[in-house]
Amino acid sequence: MMRRCVVVLLLSGLGTLPALGAARDWQTEVTHLLDFIEESDCSFVRNGKEYDSVEARAHIGKKYDYVKKRISSAEQFIAYAASKSSITGTPYQVTCGEATMPSSAWLEEALQRYRAAH
């Protein structure tokens, strides 16, 4: 009887539910990071030009839309959409107050804080 239940679950697709939950989790993390960018009071330097947080979120959101079918984690989102210019390879910088750092480090820290809180 137990064997039949397992077969029915696998055939019905219910055996894949944890994988779907995992996919949803990283996408929730990406949404959080995009909101974090927009809600920050930081400026973003991309290819030598400074942008405010709303412009940065819009640009990174477009890059995410382009790569999201090829990524499967928030870390990949940071690496492929939010850390450097895909044309020049120049790293993005974030300035918050007096501190300037690579956007990848800034977002990785934000991701770790989010994960610790959730």
Residue, then its C-alpha position, 0 to 999 in steps of 0.5 A: m500500500m505504501r508503495r502505491c502511495v509513493v507511485v501516485l505521489l510521483l505520478s501526480g507531481l506532488g513529489t516535486l513540491p519541495a523543489l517548487g518551494a525552493a524556487r519560490d524562496w530564491q525568487t522571494e529573496v530576489t524580490h526583497l533585494l530589488d525592494f531593498i535597492e529601491e528603498s535604500d538612500c544610496s546612490f549607484v555608480r554604473n559605468g562611471k555615472e551615478y544613479d539614484s536608488v529608483e533608477a538602479r532598481a529599474h535597471i537591475g530589474k530589467k537585467y533580472d528579467y533578461v537572466k531569470k530563466r537561467i538562474s536559480s538562486a539569489e546569489q546568481f541574481i547578484a552575480y549576473a544582474a546586480s554586480k557589474s556591467s554586462i557590456t564593460g564588465t565594470p563592477y557597480q559601486v554603491t555609496c551609502g552616506e560616506a561609505t562606498m562598496p561594490s554592489s555585490a558585497w552590499l547585496e550579499e550582506a543584505l541577503q544574509r541579513y534577510r535570511a537570518a531574519h526569515 
